[in-house]
Amino acid sequence: MGALGRDAKLEQLLSEWLGANDIRHEVVHQVELRFEDIKAPRGAGPAVRIWIVAIGSERARLYFSEPDARRYLLRDVPLGSGFDEVGREQIVQVVLASTLAFMDRAADSSLAELEQAMPSRAAPAPASEPIRSTAAAGAEEQPTATGAGEPRDRARARTDPGSRHELAFGLGLSVLYGATDKGEEGIAHGPGVSMELSRGNGALGYALRVHGQYRFDRQVSSDRVQLSVREGVTAGSAVLRLQPGSPLGWRAEVGAGVQLLRVEPRARTDDVQAREAVHDERPFVLVAVGPTWRANGGWVRLTARLDVQLTRTRYDVQGQSGSQREFAVGRVQPGMFVEVGGEPIRF
């Protein structure tokens, strides 16, 4: 279809799905596909090139080329409802699945098959490379200028898998806000920051993550005692990520950390004498799981987390008849966290 190369929604879906699977890519527009383009040496371009071509109004054809390795792949995508929202998603699903299979050398076609499946040329071929957009992220990209007759614009998604290491490693930063139920010591909540070193391979990835959280001062009271609690948390964890070819993915993590507290008790009755403020370090282990939504170069994550404190903590009042418990800190501490971040820096 003549409008395929100017389909901003298709381009957005390509960017979201390929980006969610750690595939660095570039989308450019090309007026006409020539067989020479498929065989052209890589040069300074990407290692793998993909052309998405409209064949009539109910079919898209995908041409994959890794010319330096003399590897090629052909895929047809029937579109029962044409190039609507459902059709675009069908195209992107096949692009992603075929890209991963092609990169893993699990699928190939012969060069002769691609030559026989070349589309008819209803418009003159361009004299040079396809026009590339230099618009900043978030700006609207200008379409390739068309010639006489009925040209077919194509969106060509250019992927550069390079080596697995080149694709996979990334350093990401994010901000978070979370709340944790600590039993009789109250709800601890506040903002935090996180840094993550990740590596991915298709739909599966893993990461090492460290984060810190400041928890706002809180007051906890009983009939005889009031506690003023100030708290910070630092933790590290190992993360497993599943991103099965869509903007929605899932993560699970396990780790350990320490809670750093300053607790200042105050007496509420005359028969109690408060001691001075105390500092406490409480180690814990954690498990967490939750979904991640990716869109427009960023992501939002919702995480359910369970902290298990490794020490028992309680607050007692010492009297002539012995000690009496006033507060007990729950050792199993459930919490919820919301986190927002951008795409990691690749290296």
PyMOL commands that set and color helices and strands:
alter all, ss='L'
color gray80, all
select helices_A, chain A and resi 4-6+8-20+35-39+67-69+85-103+111-116+164-168
alter helices_A, ss='H'
color red, helices_A
select strands_A, chain A and resi 25-30+48-54+59-66+71-78+154-159+170-181+187-201+204-221+225-242+248-267+278-295+298-309+314-319+322-328+332-342+345-346
alter strands_A, ss='S'
color yellow, strands_A
deselect
rebuild
show_as cartoon
